[in-house]
Amino acid sequence: LFSSARKPKSTNHPRAIISPHAGYVFSGQVAASAFNQIPENTKYEKIFVLASSHQVHFKGASVYTAGNYKTPLGTIKVDLKLTKKLIKSNQIFSENIDAHSFEHSLEVQLPFLQYKLGKEFQLIPIILGTDSPEECEEIAHGLKPYFNSKNLFVISTDFSHYPNYEDAVDVDTVSANAVISNNTQTLLNALESNRKLNIPNLSTSMCGWTSVLTLMYLTNNNSFEYKKIQYMNSGDNHLYGGKYRVVGYHAIAVFNTDDDVFTISEEEKETLLEIAHRSLNDSYGLKKYNVDDLDTGGILQAKLGAFVSLYNGDELKGCIGQFKSDKPLMQVIKSVVISASNDRRFEKPDKKMLENIIVEISVLSPLKKIKSIEEIELGKHGIYIKKEIVSGTFLPQVAIKTGWNLEEFLGHCSRDKAGLGWYGWKDAEIFIYEAEIFKSNPINY
């Protein structure tokens, strides 16, 4: 399933995914595409799976507290402490064992989680028994403290049920567009509009609409972006799919545009460092530069900024970078590392010194303009100070290496980098960014 699934559309890790729950022979590829949006080596502390009940109707949502889940891939631990806390803290949550006993829509998601994340997470299984938008909003309110970058929300739903193929495509497009609008009322209006069309055999245009609506109450009017990943319906199965009565499936991923979080695997870090060292060797005429034997997919093709610092032991020998690029990251590293070796502020490393050069790469998140310096977290954020045509920056690690406090961090950047004077930052534009920082051991190269 994953071999045919859609590749990630973002280098960030998603906050939530919407995945179908029909039989794998029909919806498995679409579900795999949803889970495939999780970058390799991403780790989540807790996984919240929200599914709307197909069996029983009850107020609010049922949280499972009776033990763990088992699949053919092994046992998944349920965070019993948190599930019990949810029930105790808000009356909208309860434990209805009948809701969980025969509910396939939640269980179908679990093997995908095990395949993608292994065993390093805890599960919070939630079945919604309500059909009240007001109760969905209350459920979202209770889950809000846990909707953060440490956790993943998996929303289980199929789309249209039982229209013909062409009608399903039309209805499912309307429903999915309403979801990605990130507006709860737009979704409710779309579902009602679909119902009033009186399409033959259409019993619902989204069986898990209450779970999706709850997610949208978590993201509504905030900086979240919904991305459609893949659509199919059961009629697309060339072995079993008929075109007369079909069920629709969408894979959708949700990202927080303020996170500026991206994940670089250890293998990708090693490849970027390999590219940097090969580029240096090539620039010194030591070895012809070639990447044909390297895996240059994934984040290496992302259009991200980066800085490269060169060290001989603890001595800085050059530091050059760029915040934005219209070229792939691997090309940025190739050009920036050569520029760093020719940084005019430092003595150019000779060929003998090159054997001991340590390359430190900082891959940058996009710049974010801030309104208050209180938004700056020392050690986490780099700063970029700009006024008219002059500017200066410090990478996040500068604050750690120097031990400066916030005022010193700003003052040195303003005076020493931007040339604006110690307090010049006070009437300048200030941007923050984060960096994924890693460095080489020269003996490996």
N, C-alpha and C positions, 0 to 999 in steps of 0.2 A: 504493500500500500504506500509506504513512504518513498519507494523508488519512483513511483509515478506521481507523487504529490507535488504541489506547487512549491517553489523555493521561497525563502523569506523575502518579503517586500521591504523590510526595514532592518537596519543593524541594531536597533533598540529591541529590548525584550518587551513583549506585550503585557499590559495590565490585565487584559481579558481576551478570551476567544469565544466565538459562537460556533458551535459544532453540531452536526446532525447526529441522530441516534437510531437511525434505521439499521436493518441488517447490513453487515459490512459489504456483502456482495453488491449492494445498491449504493450505499452512502459512504463506504469506507475510504475511498480516495479523497472525497471532499473533506471528511473528518481529518484524515492524515495531513491534508493541506493546511487545515486550521492549526493543528499542533506543530506543523513544520515551521510556523512563524516564530517559534521559540528558538533562538540561536543556540548553537552547540555550547555545552558546558554552562548554560544558564542554571542557576540554582534558586529555587523558591523555598521559603520556609514552610508555607502553608498553601494548600490548594483548596479553594472553595468551589464546589460543584453545585450549581443551581439547576434543578430540573422541575418542570411542572408535572403534577400528578396526572397520570392517565387512568387511575383506578378509583381513587376516593376523593371526595370534596370535603374540605375543612377550612377553618379560619387560619389565616396566616401561613406559617411554614413549619415543617417538622424537621428537627435536627437530630441526627442519629447519635445516640450516646451508649449503645448497648455493646459495642466492641469494634473489631476491625473488619475490613473487607478482604475477601480472598478472590483472586482470579487465577486462571491457569499460569500466569506469570509470577504468582506469589502473593504474599500478604501485604496489604496497604494499611499502615497504621492510621487510625483515626485519632485526632487530637481530642481526647475525651475531656480534658480539663477545659478547653475552649468551648466545646459543644455544650457542656453543662453550664458554662458561664453565660452563653448566649440565652439559654432558656431561662436562667435565673434573672437575667438583667432586663428582659423585655417580654411582655406577655404575648407579643406577636409570634414568638417562637415557642414551640412545644415539642414533645416527642410522640409521634404517632407511628408505632411499629408497623401497622398495616400499610402505611404510605410507602415504607421502604422495602417491605418484604417482596413485592412483585413488580417494583418499578424499574423497567429496563432502561429508561432514558438516562438515568444516572450511571448505572453499571456499565453501559456501553462505552462511556468515556474513559474508564479506568485503565484498560490495557494500553491505550495510547499514551497516557501519563506515565505508566511504568516503562514503556519502551523509550520515551523521550527523556524522562528525568531520572530513571532508575528508582532507587528506594529512598532518596534523600529529601523526602517531604512528608508532611502530615496532611491528612485529608479532613475536610469539614464537609460532610454530605448534607445537603439541604433539599428537601422536596417541598415545593409550593402547592398548597391545596386550595388557594384562593383564586377567585376571578375578579377581585376588586382592585382597581388601580390605586385606591387610597391605601389599601393594605400593602400593596407592592411598594408604595412610597415609604410606608412605615418599616417594612423589612429592610429596604435600602438604608434607612436611617440607622437601624441597628447594626448593619454591616459596615457602615462608613468608616469606623476606626481601623478596619482591617483592609480597606481598599487602598493599598500602598504598593510601592515598588518591590517590597519583600515577598509579596503574595501574588498568586494568580487566580483569577476567577474564570471558571469554565461554565459557559451557559449552553445548556443542551436544548436544542429545538430543531424540528424539521419545519419546512415551510408549507406550501399548499398541499392539501390532501384530496386526491382523486379526480381533479379535472383532467381534460385531455392535455396532450403535450404542449400545444401552442398556448392554450389558456394558462397553463402552469407557468410558462416562461414569462408571460405578461404580468400575471398576478405577483409572482415572486420578485420580479424586478421592482414593482411598486412597493412591496413590503420591505425589500432590502434597502431601497433608496430612503425610505422613511427611517429605517434603523440608523443608517450612516449620517442622517441629518442631525443625530444626537439631540433630538427634541421629542420629548415624551408625547406631547399632544399630536405631533405630526404622525407618530406611529399609531396612536389610537384612531386618528382620523382615517389613516390609510386602511386599517383593518375594517373599520365600519364601511368605508367606501367599497372595499372589495366584497363585503357581504351583500351590499345593496345591488351589486352587478347581477346577482342571481345566475352566476355561471353554473352550468349543469355539473352536478356531482361534486361541487366544491363544498366540503364540509367545514373546512377551516383554512385560512391562509397562513396560520402560524400556530402550531399546537402548543408551543412553549412560550407564547407571547407574554405571559406573566413573568417568567424568568428574564426574558429580554427587557421587558419594561422595568423590572427592578434594577438591572444593570444600567439602563439609561437614566434612572433616577440617581444613580451613583455618579454618572458622568455629565449629566445635563448642566449646561451653562458653565462648564469648566473647560480647561484646555485639553480636551481629549479628541483624538481623531480616530474615526472608524474607517477601516479599509476593507473593501471587498476583495477576497482572495480567489474564490472559485465558486462556480455554480454548476450544478448538474441536477437532473431529476431521474427518477427510476426508469424512465423511458430511454435513457442513454445507455443502459446496460444491454449490450448486443446479444447476450445469451438469454436473459430472463425478462427484459424490460418491454412491456407493451406500451403503446402510445395512447391508449384510450383512457386508462385510469392511472395516473402517476402521482408520485409524491416528490416534492421539491426539496433541495438541499443547498444551503449556502454556507460557506466558510467565511467568517468575518473576524478580523483582529482589531483590537482597540489599544491605542498607544497614547501615553501622556506626553504631549508636546513640550511640557516644561521639565520633563525628567532629564533630557539631554544625556541619557544613559545609553551607552553602547557597550557591547561585549566583544572582546577579542580573545579568541581561544589561544591556548599555549602554542598550538601548531602555527597559527597565524602570526603570533609574535615572533616565533623562530624564523618564519619565512621573511618577515619584514627586516629582521636583523641580518639575515643572510643576504637579502637584497642590498642592504646598506653596506655591508662589508665587501661584497662583490663589486659594488659601484665604486667604492674607494680604491680597491685594487686596480680596477679598470682605469680610473682617472690618473693613477700613478704609473700606468703602463706595465703593471705587474701581471695582469691576467685579463683576457678578453671577457667582458661582462656578458652573461647569458642567464636567462631565467627559464629556459625551455624545460628544465627538469624539476621546476618548482610548481607547487599547487598555488596558482594565483587567482583563485576564485574568492567567494565570500566577501569579507570586509575589505580585502585588498582592492576590490573594484569600487568601493564606496568613495564618494567625493567628499573627503574630509580633509581638514587642515592638520598640519603636524609640525613639530619642532624636532630638530636633531641636535644633540649636544655631544661633543667629542671630548674625552678625557684621556690623559696620560697619567695613570694612577689617580690621584685626587686633583690633579691640575687641569682646569678647563682649557681646552685648546680651540674651541669654536662652538658657536651656538647660533643657528639660523633656522627660520621657519616661516610658515604662512598660515593665516587663519582660515582662509577659504581657498577652494580649488575647483576648477572645472575638469580636472583630470583625476584618474583613479589614484587611490592612496599609494599604491606601489610606485607609481610614477612620481608622486610628490616626494616620497622617501628617496628615490634614486637621485633626484635633482637637488634636494635640500642637503643631503649628506655631503655632496661634492661642494656645495656652497659653504657649508660649515667648515670644511677642511681648508677653505680659502678666506675665512673670516679675518678681515684686516685688523681687527683689534688684538689678534693673537699671532704668535710666531707659527708659521705654517709647519705642520708635522713633516719630518723627513721620512724617507722610505723605511729606515731602520726603526723609527719610532712607531710606524704604522703597525708593526707586529704586536704592539702592546696597547693599541688604541681601544678604548671602551666606547661603544656607541650607546647612547641613551636616547630612546625615541619617546616622544610625548604625542600621542594621537589626540586631537582636540575635538571637543563637542562644539556645536555652533555657539557663537557669541550671544549673550543675553544682556540687554541693557537694564541696569538697576536704577531704582528710585532712591534707595537709601543704602549707605555703606553697611548697615546692619544685616543686609542680605549676604555679605561676604563671609564665608567660612574659611578661616585660615587653614591651609593644608589641603583643603578640598577644591577651592576655587583659585584659578589664575585671574589676574586683572589686566584689563586693557584700557588705558586712559587716553582720551583723544580730545583735542581742542583745535578746531580749524584744521590746519595741515600738519600739525605735529602730533605724535602719539608715542606711547611706550607701553611695554608689557612686562609682567613677571609671571612665570609659570607657577603652578600651585606648589611645587616642591621648594621654591625659593624661600617661602615662609618657614618651612620646616628646617632647611639647612642653615638659615641665618638666626632663627629664633626670634625674629621681629614680631612685635605686636601689630595690631591693625593699623595704627597711625604710622608706624615706621614702614610697614609694607607699602602703604599708599604714598607716604612722603618720599621714600627712596625711588619709587617708580616714577612719580611725578617729576622729581628733580633730576635724577640720574639717567632716566630712560627717555622721558618726554621733553625734558628741558623746560618745564613749566614752573620750576621752583618748588620748595617743600610743600607749600599749601595750594599749589596750582590745581590739584585735583578737585578742590572745592567748587570751582566754577567750570569744570570740564565734564565731558560725558564719560561715564564709567561703565564698562562691560565686564561680565564675569564669564568664565568658561571652566569646564572640567577637563581633565586629561587622564588618559590611560597610559601609565608610565612603565617602561621596562627597559632593561639594558643588557648588553652582551657580556660574555666572558671571552676575552680575545683569544684565549687558548683554544676555543672551539672553532675558530675561523682561520 
